[in-house]
Amino acid sequence: MGAGLVDCHCHLSAPDFDRDLDDVLEKAKKANVMALVAVAEHSGEFEKIIRLSERYSGFVLPCLGVHPVQGLPPEDQRSVTLKVGLDFSPRFASTDEQKEQQRQVLIRQVQLAKRLNLPLNVHSRSAGRPTIKLLLEQGADKVLLHAFDGRPAVAMDGVRAGYFFSIPPSIVRSGQKQKLVKQLPLTSLCLETDSPALGPEKQVRNEPQNVAIAAEYVARVKGIPVEEVIEVTTQNAFKLFPKLQQLFRK
């Protein structure tokens, strides 16, 4: 049995999984997923994620932070005020003031992570360059840029700083993600699903088991065996999340 897969960024606490989470995680195990990092979007989810990480101890790991876009349902979505990151999608951050508030929230989370020696799992939609610039300025070192939507040239600044980039199953339908994978070294890549979003098919609920699809597609783009992709991306996840490695030493 070779290495298992790690889903470095998923939203298990999303209401989409309330009915059948046990089945979803069972399918993930069958697909050779050995660990999932469950990410919060707002503080209201923290408790739910901690409970999940206790219930599925050693399989689900908690990742707490606030996403730059706050509030559900969709008509109430707004920019964060005082998952870590920047979201400069015009619909959420049309003003400089909103962008600055997001920056301040991200800076505070970066500083907290540094103080506690924790890795950062960062959202940066439509804000690749400013996010990487901010992380470098703040001296962030253990960083995962999830579902990065910027250009490979911008991502390379992150690669040089030792940052990792996680690739979701939506790579099968994203020319931008395919270009990213082609140009970035495998030693800088991790895998994620961002479940329930970013699945192989648009508008269909994504699940952690689909991290295997991301692995297969990365292998195809790079022209290397899928086993190598799994081995290296899992080692990368261990470097990024040292607590993962402790689990598997037991």
Buried (B, 14 or more C-beta within 10 A) or exposed (E): EEBBBBBBBBBBBBEBBEEEBEEBBEBBEEBBBBBBBBBBBBEEBBEBBBEBBEEBEEBBBBBBBBBBBBEEEEEEBEBBEEBBBBBBBEEBBEEEEBBEBBBEBBBEBBEEBBEEEBBBBBBBBBBBBBBBEBBBEBEBBBBBBBBBBBBBEBBBBBBEBEBBBBBBBBBBBBEBBBBBBEBBEBEBBBBBBBBBBBBBEEEEBBBBBBBBBBBBBBBBBBEEEBEBBBBBBBBBBBBBBEEBEEBEEE
